[in-house]
């Protein structure tokens, strides 16, 4: 007896219903549309495609096709499609409907009708869907073309033929375009290529602006911002622990909060639970020399072991302050000061945004 998988505690089907669906799939009862519905129900109930394959003999690739195609079929039922077309797809055509998953409901309806009328196979249906998707992105079509399924394929043939210098390939595309053209205007546009041998150069796609991070210092670290001095201990503790994921150190968070990127200097990378605090250079517990300016204070809340060569965050009259202790103290240490970062000197921010400006 088949058991319900352990990973389906929230299954909407009971054991009897699951067994009935598996038995129906095993015996290939009903149309492929029902197989797709049953496969989708079982997957929703926690069965993996591999488990369904072992129970029914329907391979995972085929399951994916009929599940998606069944969804497309039901969108046709809700659309303006003839009864004859629906009856046709009840019996066969899941491989063709699967290709129409990228189209809108209205486009699926016209494409499905066209496939039945023209007797197109799965490869031709794939090309049809691709062509309809491409012309849907065009705000205006070239003169003489329409947004019908056949004209969509004809348009791509016309476009590719104009870029072909190989006469044999050009002739093949013209013949194919004439086969699919649905309107006289489209046919006329393609026929003009029989006497016009001008080659329209194909515009190459731009090169991806690819950069590789070469050094650890180029890997920024995203640090939560506590706020700006003065701050309370509660403010410091309210910031959640940040966990980085993946090669690009992705950070997930929810709710409100502010974040700031810090260069991947070694002391920053070593910090276990860093947070950032905004301050003014002349208003810190130990004012910095130079003109007053905003600074960013980075604190590692995980480092609370005293040492005489470091500054620490402590509570002072309800607020947090930076302090240095020559000898070990009995006051709770809330975090170790990692660094104080001054901003980069920018003499003209507008100039840095204009790439064409050059230094003299």
VEXKOLVEX-530626 format. One record per residue (C-alpha): residue in one letter; chain; y, x, z. Coordinates in Angstrom, 1 decimal, decimal comma. Example, Ala and Ser with C-alpha at 12.3 -4.5 7.8 and 13.67 -1.06 7.14 Angstrom:
<r resn="A" chain="A" py="-4,5" px="12,3" pz="7,8"/>
<r resn="S" chain="A" py="-1,1" px="13,7" pz="7,1"/>
END
This chain:
<r resn="X" chain="A" py="0,0" px="0,0" pz="0,0"/>
<r resn="X" chain="A" py="3,5" px="1,3" pz="-0,9"/>
<r resn="X" chain="A" py="5,8" px="1,8" pz="2,1"/>
<r resn="X" chain="A" py="9,5" px="1,4" pz="2,1"/>
<r resn="X" chain="A" py="11,1" px="4,9" pz="2,2"/>
<r resn="X" chain="A" py="12,6" px="6,1" pz="5,4"/>
<r resn="X" chain="A" py="16,0" px="6,6" pz="3,8"/>
<r resn="X" chain="A" py="16,5" px="2,9" pz="3,1"/>
<r resn="X" chain="A" py="17,5" px="1,5" pz="6,5"/>
<r resn="X" chain="A" py="20,2" px="-0,6" pz="4,9"/>
<r resn="X" chain="A" py="18,0" px="-1,9" pz="2,0"/>
<r resn="X" chain="A" py="18,9" px="-5,4" pz="0,9"/>
<r resn="X" chain="A" py="15,3" px="-6,0" pz="-0,1"/>
<r resn="X" chain="A" py="12,4" px="-6,7" pz="2,2"/>
<r resn="X" chain="A" py="9,0" px="-5,1" pz="1,8"/>
<r resn="X" chain="A" py="7,6" px="-8,0" pz="-0,2"/>
<r resn="X" chain="A" py="10,4" px="-8,0" pz="-2,6"/>
<r resn="X" chain="A" py="10,2" px="-4,2" pz="-3,1"/>
<r resn="X" chain="A" py="6,4" px="-4,5" pz="-3,8"/>
<r resn="X" chain="A" py="7,1" px="-7,3" pz="-6,3"/>
<r resn="X" chain="A" py="9,7" px="-5,3" pz="-8,2"/>
<r resn="X" chain="A" py="7,4" px="-2,3" pz="-8,4"/>
<r resn="X" chain="A" py="4,5" px="-4,4" pz="-9,6"/>
<r resn="X" chain="A" py="6,7" px="-6,0" pz="-12,3"/>
<r resn="X" chain="A" py="7,8" px="-2,6" pz="-13,5"/>
<r resn="X" chain="A" py="4,3" px="-1,2" pz="-13,4"/>
<r resn="X" chain="A" py="3,1" px="-4,0" pz="-15,6"/>
<r resn="X" chain="A" py="6,2" px="-3,9" pz="-17,8"/>
<r resn="X" chain="A" py="6,9" px="-7,6" pz="-17,3"/>
<r resn="X" chain="A" py="9,9" px="-9,2" pz="-19,0"/>
<r resn="X" chain="A" py="12,5" px="-7,5" pz="-21,2"/>
<r resn="X" chain="A" py="14,0" px="-4,0" pz="-20,8"/>
<r resn="X" chain="A" py="17,1" px="-5,7" pz="-19,3"/>
<r resn="X" chain="A" py="14,9" px="-7,0" pz="-16,4"/>
<r resn="X" chain="A" py="13,4" px="-3,5" pz="-16,0"/>
<r resn="X" chain="A" py="16,9" px="-2,0" pz="-15,7"/>
<r resn="X" chain="A" py="17,9" px="-4,6" pz="-13,1"/>
<r resn="X" chain="A" py="14,8" px="-4,0" pz="-11,1"/>
<r resn="X" chain="A" py="15,3" px="-0,2" pz="-11,2"/>
<r resn="X" chain="A" py="18,9" px="-0,6" pz="-10,1"/>
<r resn="X" chain="A" py="17,8" px="-2,8" pz="-7,2"/>
<r resn="X" chain="A" py="15,2" px="-0,3" pz="-6,1"/>
<r resn="X" chain="A" py="17,6" px="2,6" pz="-6,3"/>
<r resn="X" chain="A" py="20,1" px="0,6" pz="-4,2"/>
<r resn="X" chain="A" py="17,4" px="-0,1" pz="-1,7"/>
<r resn="X" chain="A" py="16,9" px="3,7" pz="-1,2"/>
<r resn="X" chain="A" py="14,2" px="4,6" pz="-3,8"/>
<r resn="X" chain="A" py="14,9" px="7,7" pz="-5,8"/>
<r resn="X" chain="A" py="14,2" px="7,8" pz="-9,5"/>
<r resn="X" chain="A" py="11,3" px="10,2" pz="-8,8"/>
<r resn="X" chain="A" py="9,7" px="7,7" pz="-6,4"/>
<r resn="X" chain="A" py="10,1" px="4,9" pz="-8,9"/>
<r resn="X" chain="A" py="8,5" px="7,1" pz="-11,6"/>
<r resn="X" chain="A" py="5,5" px="7,8" pz="-9,4"/>
<r resn="X" chain="A" py="5,1" px="4,1" pz="-8,6"/>
<r resn="X" chain="A" py="5,7" px="2,7" pz="-12,1"/>
<r resn="X" chain="A" py="5,4" px="5,5" pz="-14,7"/>
<r resn="X" chain="A" py="9,0" px="4,9" pz="-15,9"/>
<r resn="X" chain="A" py="10,5" px="8,4" pz="-16,2"/>
<r resn="X" chain="A" py="13,9" px="9,1" pz="-14,5"/>
<r resn="X" chain="A" py="15,6" px="9,6" pz="-17,8"/>
<r resn="X" chain="A" py="14,5" px="6,3" pz="-19,1"/>
<r resn="X" chain="A" py="15,4" px="4,6" pz="-15,8"/>
<r resn="X" chain="A" py="19,0" px="5,9" pz="-16,1"/>
<r resn="X" chain="A" py="19,2" px="4,6" pz="-19,7"/>
<r resn="X" chain="A" py="18,0" px="1,1" pz="-19,0"/>
<r resn="X" chain="A" py="20,0" px="0,8" pz="-15,8"/>
<r resn="X" chain="A" py="23,2" px="1,7" pz="-17,5"/>
<r resn="X" chain="A" py="22,3" px="-0,2" pz="-20,7"/>
<r resn="X" chain="A" py="21,6" px="-3,3" pz="-18,6"/>
<r resn="X" chain="A" py="25,0" px="-3,1" pz="-17,1"/>
<r resn="X" chain="A" py="26,5" px="-2,9" pz="-20,6"/>
<r resn="X" chain="A" py="24,4" px="-5,9" pz="-21,7"/>
<r resn="X" chain="A" py="25,7" px="-8,0" pz="-18,9"/>
<r resn="X" chain="A" py="29,3" px="-7,1" pz="-19,8"/>
<r resn="X" chain="A" py="28,4" px="-8,5" pz="-23,3"/>
<r resn="X" chain="A" py="27,1" px="-11,7" pz="-21,8"/>
<r resn="X" chain="A" py="30,5" px="-12,1" pz="-20,1"/>
<r resn="X" chain="A" py="32,3" px="-11,2" pz="-23,3"/>
<r resn="X" chain="A" py="32,8" px="-12,9" pz="-26,7"/>
<r resn="X" chain="A" py="29,5" px="-12,0" pz="-28,3"/>
<r resn="X" chain="A" py="27,3" px="-14,2" pz="-30,5"/>
<r resn="X" chain="A" py="24,0" px="-15,6" pz="-29,2"/>
<r resn="X" chain="A" py="22,2" px="-13,9" pz="-32,1"/>
<r resn="X" chain="A" py="23,5" px="-10,5" pz="-30,9"/>
<r resn="X" chain="A" py="22,5" px="-11,1" pz="-27,3"/>
<r resn="X" chain="A" py="19,0" px="-12,2" pz="-28,4"/>
<r resn="X" chain="A" py="18,7" px="-9,0" pz="-30,5"/>
<r resn="X" chain="A" py="19,5" px="-6,8" pz="-27,5"/>
<r resn="X" chain="A" py="17,2" px="-8,7" pz="-25,3"/>
<r resn="X" chain="A" py="14,3" px="-7,3" pz="-27,3"/>
<r resn="X" chain="A" py="15,5" px="-3,8" pz="-28,1"/>
<r resn="X" chain="A" py="18,6" px="-1,6" pz="-28,4"/>
<r resn="X" chain="A" py="18,9" px="-0,2" pz="-24,8"/>
<r resn="X" chain="A" py="19,4" px="3,3" pz="-26,4"/>
<r resn="X" chain="A" py="22,4" px="1,9" pz="-28,4"/>
<r resn="X" chain="A" py="24,0" px="0,0" pz="-25,6"/>
<r resn="X" chain="A" py="23,7" px="3,0" pz="-23,3"/>
<r resn="X" chain="A" py="26,1" px="4,9" pz="-25,7"/>
<r resn="X" chain="A" py="28,7" px="2,1" pz="-25,2"/>
<r resn="X" chain="A" py="29,1" px="2,9" pz="-21,5"/>
<r resn="X" chain="A" py="32,3" px="4,8" pz="-22,3"/>
<r resn="X" chain="A" py="34,0" px="1,8" pz="-24,0"/>
<r resn="X" chain="A" py="36,0" px="-1,1" pz="-22,6"/>
<r resn="X" chain="A" py="34,4" px="-4,6" pz="-22,4"/>
<r resn="X" chain="A" py="36,2" px="-5,7" pz="-25,5"/>
<r resn="X" chain="A" py="35,2" px="-2,6" pz="-27,4"/>
<r resn="X" chain="A" py="31,6" px="-2,9" pz="-26,3"/>
<r resn="X" chain="A" py="31,5" px="-6,4" pz="-27,8"/>
<r resn="X" chain="A" py="32,8" px="-5,4" pz="-31,2"/>
<r resn="X" chain="A" py="30,6" px="-2,3" pz="-31,3"/>
<r resn="X" chain="A" py="27,5" px="-4,2" pz="-30,3"/>
<r resn="X" chain="A" py="28,1" px="-6,8" pz="-33,1"/>
<r resn="X" chain="A" py="28,7" px="-4,0" pz="-35,6"/>
<r resn="X" chain="A" py="25,5" px="-2,2" pz="-34,7"/>
<r resn="X" chain="A" py="23,5" px="-5,3" pz="-35,3"/>
<r resn="X" chain="A" py="25,2" px="-6,1" pz="-38,6"/>
<r resn="X" chain="A" py="24,8" px="-2,6" pz="-40,0"/>
<r resn="X" chain="A" py="21,5" px="-1,8" pz="-38,4"/>
<r resn="X" chain="A" py="22,7" px="1,5" pz="-36,8"/>
<r resn="X" chain="A" py="20,4" px="3,7" pz="-34,9"/>
<r resn="X" chain="A" py="21,1" px="5,4" pz="-31,5"/>
<r resn="X" chain="A" py="22,6" px="8,5" pz="-33,1"/>
<r resn="X" chain="A" py="25,0" px="6,4" pz="-35,2"/>
<r resn="X" chain="A" py="25,8" px="4,3" pz="-32,2"/>
<r resn="X" chain="A" py="26,7" px="7,4" pz="-30,3"/>
<r resn="X" chain="A" py="29,0" px="8,5" pz="-33,1"/>
<r resn="X" chain="A" py="30,5" px="5,0" pz="-33,3"/>
<r resn="X" chain="A" py="31,3" px="5,0" pz="-29,5"/>
<r resn="X" chain="A" py="32,9" px="8,4" pz="-29,8"/>
<r resn="X" chain="A" py="35,1" px="7,4" pz="-32,7"/>
<r resn="X" chain="A" py="36,2" px="4,2" pz="-31,1"/>
<r resn="X" chain="A" py="37,1" px="6,1" pz="-27,9"/>
<r resn="X" chain="A" py="39,1" px="8,6" pz="-29,9"/>
<r resn="X" chain="A" py="41,2" px="6,1" pz="-31,8"/>
<r resn="X" chain="A" py="41,8" px="4,1" pz="-28,6"/>
<r resn="X" chain="A" py="43,7" px="7,2" pz="-27,3"/>
<r resn="X" chain="A" py="46,0" px="7,1" pz="-30,4"/>
<r resn="X" chain="A" py="49,2" px="5,2" pz="-29,9"/>
<r resn="X" chain="A" py="49,6" px="4,7" pz="-33,7"/>
<r resn="X" chain="A" py="46,9" px="5,2" pz="-36,4"/>
<r resn="X" chain="A" py="47,7" px="6,9" pz="-39,7"/>
<r resn="X" chain="A" py="48,8" px="4,5" pz="-42,5"/>
<r resn="X" chain="A" py="45,9" px="2,5" pz="-43,9"/>
<r resn="X" chain="A" py="43,6" px="2,6" pz="-40,9"/>
<r resn="X" chain="A" py="42,6" px="-0,2" pz="-38,6"/>
<r resn="X" chain="A" py="41,0" px="-0,3" pz="-35,1"/>
<r resn="X" chain="A" py="37,7" px="-1,8" pz="-36,3"/>
<r resn="X" chain="A" py="34,4" px="-0,1" pz="-35,4"/>
<r resn="X" chain="A" py="33,7" px="0,9" pz="-39,0"/>
<r resn="X" chain="A" py="37,2" px="2,1" pz="-39,6"/>
<r resn="X" chain="A" py="37,1" px="4,2" pz="-36,4"/>
<r resn="X" chain="A" py="34,2" px="6,2" pz="-37,9"/>
<r resn="X" chain="A" py="35,8" px="6,3" pz="-41,3"/>
<r resn="X" chain="A" py="39,0" px="7,7" pz="-39,7"/>
<r resn="X" chain="A" py="37,1" px="10,6" pz="-38,1"/>
<r resn="X" chain="A" py="35,4" px="11,3" pz="-41,5"/>
<r resn="X" chain="A" py="38,8" px="11,3" pz="-43,2"/>
<r resn="X" chain="A" py="40,3" px="13,5" pz="-40,6"/>
<r resn="X" chain="A" py="37,5" px="16,0" pz="-40,7"/>
<r resn="X" chain="A" py="37,2" px="16,0" pz="-44,5"/>
<r resn="X" chain="A" py="40,9" px="16,9" pz="-44,9"/>
<r resn="X" chain="A" py="40,2" px="20,0" pz="-42,7"/>
<r resn="X" chain="A" py="37,2" px="21,1" pz="-44,8"/>
<r resn="X" chain="A" py="37,4" px="23,8" pz="-47,4"/>
<r resn="X" chain="A" py="33,7" px="23,6" pz="-48,1"/>
<r resn="X" chain="A" py="33,4" px="21,2" pz="-51,0"/>
<r resn="X" chain="A" py="29,9" px="20,1" pz="-50,2"/>
<r resn="X" chain="A" py="30,7" px="19,3" pz="-46,6"/>
<r resn="X" chain="A" py="33,9" px="17,6" pz="-47,7"/>
<r resn="X" chain="A" py="32,0" px="15,4" pz="-50,1"/>
<r resn="X" chain="A" py="29,5" px="14,5" pz="-47,5"/>
<r resn="X" chain="A" py="32,2" px="13,4" pz="-45,1"/>
<r resn="X" chain="A" py="34,0" px="11,4" pz="-47,8"/>
<r resn="X" chain="A" py="30,8" px="9,6" pz="-48,7"/>
<r resn="X" chain="A" py="30,1" px="8,8" pz="-45,1"/>
<r resn="X" chain="A" py="33,7" px="7,5" pz="-44,6"/>
<r resn="X" chain="A" py="33,3" px="5,2" pz="-47,6"/>
<r resn="X" chain="A" py="30,1" px="3,9" pz="-46,2"/>
<r resn="X" chain="A" py="31,7" px="2,9" pz="-42,8"/>
<r resn="X" chain="A" py="35,1" px="1,8" pz="-44,1"/>
<r resn="X" chain="A" py="35,6" px="-1,9" pz="-43,3"/>
<r resn="X" chain="A" py="39,0" px="-2,6" pz="-44,8"/>
<r resn="X" chain="A" py="40,3" px="-2,0" pz="-48,4"/>
<r resn="X" chain="A" py="43,2" px="0,1" pz="-47,0"/>
<r resn="X" chain="A" py="40,9" px="2,5" pz="-45,2"/>
<r resn="X" chain="A" py="38,7" px="2,8" pz="-48,3"/>
<r resn="X" chain="A" py="41,8" px="3,6" pz="-50,4"/>
<r resn="X" chain="A" py="42,9" px="6,4" pz="-48,0"/>
<r resn="X" chain="A" py="39,4" px="8,0" pz="-48,2"/>
<r resn="X" chain="A" py="39,2" px="7,7" pz="-52,0"/>
<r resn="X" chain="A" py="42,4" px="9,6" pz="-52,3"/>
<r resn="X" chain="A" py="40,6" px="12,7" pz="-51,0"/>
<r resn="X" chain="A" py="38,4" px="12,6" pz="-54,2"/>
<r resn="X" chain="A" py="41,4" px="13,9" pz="-56,2"/>
<r resn="X" chain="A" py="43,5" px="15,5" pz="-53,4"/>
<r resn="X" chain="A" py="41,9" px="18,8" pz="-52,4"/>
<r resn="X" chain="A" py="44,6" px="19,9" pz="-50,0"/>
<r resn="X" chain="A" py="43,2" px="21,4" pz="-46,9"/>
<r resn="X" chain="A" py="45,0" px="20,5" pz="-43,7"/>
<r resn="X" chain="A" py="44,4" px="23,4" pz="-41,2"/>
<r resn="X" chain="A" py="42,8" px="22,4" pz="-38,0"/>
<r resn="X" chain="A" py="45,0" px="23,0" pz="-35,1"/>
<r resn="X" chain="A" py="43,1" px="25,1" pz="-32,6"/>
<r resn="X" chain="A" py="42,9" px="24,0" pz="-29,0"/>
<r resn="X" chain="A" py="45,1" px="26,0" pz="-26,6"/>
<r resn="X" chain="A" py="43,4" px="28,7" pz="-24,5"/>
<r resn="X" chain="A" py="42,7" px="27,7" pz="-21,0"/>
<r resn="X" chain="A" py="45,0" px="29,4" pz="-18,5"/>
<r resn="X" chain="A" py="42,2" px="31,0" pz="-16,6"/>
<r resn="X" chain="A" py="42,8" px="33,3" pz="-13,6"/>
<r resn="X" chain="A" py="40,3" px="34,9" pz="-11,3"/>
<r resn="X" chain="A" py="41,0" px="35,7" pz="-7,7"/>
<r resn="X" chain="A" py="40,4" px="39,4" pz="-7,4"/>
<r resn="X" chain="A" py="41,3" px="40,3" pz="-3,8"/>
<r resn="X" chain="A" py="40,9" px="38,6" pz="-0,4"/>
<r resn="X" chain="A" py="44,7" px="38,7" pz="0,0"/>
<r resn="X" chain="A" py="45,1" px="36,3" pz="-2,9"/>
<r resn="X" chain="A" py="43,0" px="33,7" pz="-1,2"/>
<r resn="X" chain="A" py="45,5" px="31,6" pz="0,8"/>
<r resn="X" chain="A" py="44,5" px="29,8" pz="4,0"/>
<r resn="X" chain="A" py="45,5" px="26,3" pz="4,6"/>
<r resn="X" chain="A" py="46,7" px="25,9" pz="8,2"/>
<r resn="X" chain="A" py="47,7" px="22,7" pz="10,0"/>
<r resn="X" chain="A" py="51,3" px="22,6" pz="11,1"/>
<r resn="X" chain="A" py="51,8" px="21,5" pz="14,8"/>
<r resn="X" chain="A" py="55,6" px="21,0" pz="14,4"/>
<r resn="X" chain="A" py="58,7" px="22,8" pz="15,4"/>
<r resn="X" chain="A" py="59,6" px="24,3" pz="18,8"/>
<r resn="X" chain="A" py="60,1" px="22,8" pz="21,4"/>
<r resn="X" chain="A" py="56,5" px="21,4" pz="21,6"/>
<r resn="X" chain="A" py="54,3" px="20,2" pz="24,3"/>
<r resn="X" chain="A" py="50,7" px="21,1" pz="25,1"/>
<r resn="X" chain="A" py="49,6" px="17,7" pz="23,9"/>
<r resn="X" chain="A" py="51,2" px="18,4" pz="20,5"/>
<r resn="X" chain="A" py="49,2" px="21,6" pz="20,3"/>
<r resn="X" chain="A" py="45,9" px="20,0" pz="21,3"/>
<r resn="X" chain="A" py="46,4" px="17,0" pz="18,9"/>
<r resn="X" chain="A" py="45,9" px="19,1" pz="15,8"/>
<r resn="X" chain="A" py="42,2" px="18,9" pz="14,7"/>
<r resn="X" chain="A" py="39,9" px="21,9" pz="14,1"/>
<r resn="X" chain="A" py="40,0" px="22,7" pz="10,4"/>
<r resn="X" chain="A" py="36,7" px="23,5" pz="8,6"/>
<r resn="X" chain="A" py="36,9" px="25,2" pz="5,2"/>
<r resn="X" chain="A" py="34,2" px="24,6" pz="2,5"/>
<r resn="X" chain="A" py="33,1" px="26,3" pz="-0,6"/>
<r resn="X" chain="A" py="34,3" px="29,3" pz="-2,6"/>
<r resn="X" chain="A" py="37,8" px="27,9" pz="-2,8"/>
<r resn="X" chain="A" py="38,1" px="27,1" pz="0,9"/>
<r resn="X" chain="A" py="38,6" px="23,4" pz="0,5"/>
<r resn="X" chain="A" py="40,0" px="21,5" pz="3,5"/>
<r resn="X" chain="A" py="39,4" px="17,8" pz="4,1"/>
<r resn="X" chain="A" py="41,5" px="15,8" pz="6,4"/>
<r resn="X" chain="A" py="42,4" px="12,2" pz="7,2"/>
<r resn="X" chain="A" py="45,5" px="10,5" pz="8,6"/>
<r resn="X" chain="A" py="49,0" px="12,0" pz="8,8"/>
<r resn="X" chain="A" py="49,7" px="15,6" pz="9,1"/>
<r resn="X" chain="A" py="51,4" px="18,6" pz="7,6"/>
<r resn="X" chain="A" py="49,8" px="21,7" pz="6,1"/>
<r resn="X" chain="A" py="51,1" px="25,1" pz="5,1"/>
<r resn="X" chain="A" py="49,5" px="27,8" pz="2,9"/>
<r resn="X" chain="A" py="49,3" px="31,3" pz="4,4"/>
<r resn="X" chain="A" py="48,4" px="34,5" pz="2,4"/>
<r resn="X" chain="A" py="44,9" px="35,7" pz="3,1"/>
<r resn="X" chain="A" py="45,8" px="38,7" pz="5,2"/>
<r resn="X" chain="A" py="43,0" px="40,1" pz="7,3"/>
<r resn="X" chain="A" py="44,3" px="38,9" pz="10,6"/>
<r resn="X" chain="A" py="44,7" px="35,4" pz="9,1"/>
<r resn="X" chain="A" py="41,1" px="35,3" pz="7,8"/>
<r resn="X" chain="A" py="39,7" px="36,5" pz="11,1"/>
<r resn="X" chain="A" py="41,4" px="33,6" pz="13,0"/>
<r resn="X" chain="A" py="38,8" px="30,9" pz="14,0"/>
<r resn="X" chain="A" py="41,1" px="28,0" pz="14,8"/>
<r resn="X" chain="A" py="44,6" px="28,8" pz="13,4"/>
<r resn="X" chain="A" py="47,6" px="26,5" pz="13,6"/>
<r resn="X" chain="A" py="51,2" px="27,0" pz="12,5"/>
<r resn="X" chain="A" py="54,4" px="26,3" pz="14,4"/>
<r resn="X" chain="A" py="57,9" px="26,3" pz="12,9"/>
<r resn="X" chain="A" py="60,6" px="28,2" pz="14,8"/>
<r resn="X" chain="A" py="63,9" px="30,0" pz="14,5"/>
<r resn="X" chain="A" py="63,9" px="33,8" pz="14,7"/>
<r resn="X" chain="A" py="66,7" px="33,9" pz="17,2"/>
<r resn="X" chain="A" py="65,3" px="31,2" pz="19,5"/>
<r resn="X" chain="A" py="61,8" px="32,5" pz="20,2"/>
<r resn="X" chain="A" py="60,8" px="33,7" pz="23,7"/>
<r resn="X" chain="A" py="61,4" px="37,2" pz="22,3"/>
<r resn="X" chain="A" py="64,2" px="36,8" pz="19,7"/>
<r resn="X" chain="A" py="63,7" px="38,8" pz="16,5"/>
<r resn="X" chain="A" py="66,3" px="41,2" pz="15,2"/>
<r resn="X" chain="A" py="68,3" px="40,5" pz="12,1"/>
<r resn="X" chain="A" py="70,1" px="37,4" pz="10,8"/>
<r resn="X" chain="A" py="68,8" px="34,1" pz="12,2"/>
<r resn="X" chain="A" py="66,2" px="32,4" pz="9,8"/>
<r resn="X" chain="A" py="63,3" px="30,1" pz="10,0"/>
<r resn="X" chain="A" py="59,9" px="31,6" pz="10,8"/>
<r resn="X" chain="A" py="56,3" px="30,5" pz="10,9"/>
<r resn="X" chain="A" py="54,3" px="31,3" pz="14,0"/>
<r resn="X" chain="A" py="50,5" px="31,4" pz="13,5"/>
<r resn="X" chain="A" py="48,4" px="30,9" pz="16,6"/>
<r resn="X" chain="A" py="44,6" px="31,1" pz="17,0"/>
<r resn="X" chain="A" py="43,7" px="28,5" pz="19,5"/>
<r resn="X" chain="A" py="40,1" px="29,9" pz="19,7"/>
<r resn="X" chain="A" py="41,3" px="33,2" pz="21,2"/>
<r resn="X" chain="A" py="42,1" px="32,7" pz="24,9"/>
<r resn="X" chain="A" py="40,8" px="36,0" pz="26,3"/>
<r resn="X" chain="A" py="43,7" px="38,0" pz="27,7"/>
<r resn="X" chain="A" py="44,5" px="41,5" pz="26,5"/>
<r resn="X" chain="A" py="47,6" px="43,5" pz="27,2"/>
<r resn="X" chain="A" py="48,4" px="44,2" pz="23,5"/>
<r resn="X" chain="A" py="48,8" px="40,5" pz="22,5"/>
<r resn="X" chain="A" py="51,1" px="37,6" pz="22,9"/>
<r resn="X" chain="A" py="49,8" px="34,2" pz="23,9"/>
<r resn="X" chain="A" py="50,9" px="30,6" pz="23,9"/>
<r resn="X" chain="A" py="51,2" px="29,1" pz="27,4"/>
<r resn="X" chain="A" py="52,7" px="26,0" pz="29,0"/>
<r resn="X" chain="A" py="56,1" px="26,4" pz="30,5"/>
<r resn="X" chain="A" py="57,7" px="23,3" pz="32,2"/>
<r resn="X" chain="A" py="55,8" px="20,9" pz="29,9"/>
<r resn="X" chain="A" py="56,4" px="22,8" pz="26,7"/>
<r resn="X" chain="A" py="54,6" px="25,7" pz="25,0"/>
<r resn="X" chain="A" py="56,1" px="29,1" pz="24,8"/>
<r resn="X" chain="A" py="55,1" px="32,5" pz="23,5"/>
<r resn="X" chain="A" py="54,5" px="35,0" pz="26,4"/>
<r resn="X" chain="A" py="53,3" px="38,5" pz="26,9"/>
<r resn="X" chain="A" py="51,5" px="39,5" pz="30,1"/>
<r resn="X" chain="A" py="51,3" px="43,1" pz="31,2"/>
<r resn="X" chain="A" py="48,5" px="42,2" pz="33,6"/>
<r resn="X" chain="A" py="45,9" px="39,5" pz="33,5"/>
<r resn="X" chain="A" py="47,3" px="36,2" pz="34,8"/>
<r resn="X" chain="A" py="45,8" px="33,0" pz="36,2"/>
<r resn="X" chain="A" py="47,7" px="30,7" pz="33,9"/>
<r resn="X" chain="A" py="45,7" px="28,9" pz="31,1"/>
<r resn="X" chain="A" py="46,0" px="30,7" pz="27,8"/>
<r resn="X" chain="A" py="46,3" px="28,1" pz="25,0"/>
<r resn="X" chain="A" py="46,0" px="30,5" pz="22,0"/>
<r resn="X" chain="A" py="46,7" px="34,0" pz="20,8"/>
<r resn="X" chain="A" py="49,7" px="34,8" pz="18,6"/>
<r resn="X" chain="A" py="48,3" px="36,0" pz="15,2"/>
<r resn="X" chain="A" py="51,6" px="36,7" pz="13,4"/>
<r resn="X" chain="A" py="55,1" px="35,6" pz="12,9"/>
<r resn="X" chain="A" py="55,9" px="35,2" pz="9,2"/>
<r resn="X" chain="A" py="59,4" px="35,5" pz="7,8"/>
<r resn="X" chain="A" py="60,2" px="33,7" pz="4,5"/>
<r resn="X" chain="A" py="60,5" px="35,7" pz="1,3"/>
<r resn="X" chain="A" py="64,0" px="36,6" pz="0,4"/>
<r resn="X" chain="A" py="65,1" px="34,5" pz="-2,7"/>
<r resn="X" chain="A" py="68,6" px="35,2" pz="-3,9"/>
<r resn="X" chain="A" py="68,6" px="32,4" pz="-6,5"/>
<r resn="X" chain="A" py="65,8" px="29,8" pz="-6,2"/>
<r resn="X" chain="A" py="67,0" px="28,2" pz="-9,5"/>
<r resn="X" chain="A" py="66,5" px="31,4" pz="-11,3"/>
<r resn="X" chain="A" py="62,9" px="31,8" pz="-10,3"/>
<r resn="X" chain="A" py="62,1" px="28,4" pz="-11,8"/>
<r resn="X" chain="A" py="63,5" px="29,4" pz="-15,2"/>
<r resn="X" chain="A" py="60,9" px="31,7" pz="-16,9"/>
<r resn="X" chain="A" py="63,3" px="32,6" pz="-19,7"/>
<r resn="X" chain="A" py="65,8" px="34,3" pz="-17,4"/>
<r resn="X" chain="A" py="65,3" px="38,1" pz="-17,3"/>
<r resn="X" chain="A" py="66,6" px="40,6" pz="-14,8"/>
<r resn="X" chain="A" py="69,1" px="43,0" pz="-16,2"/>
END
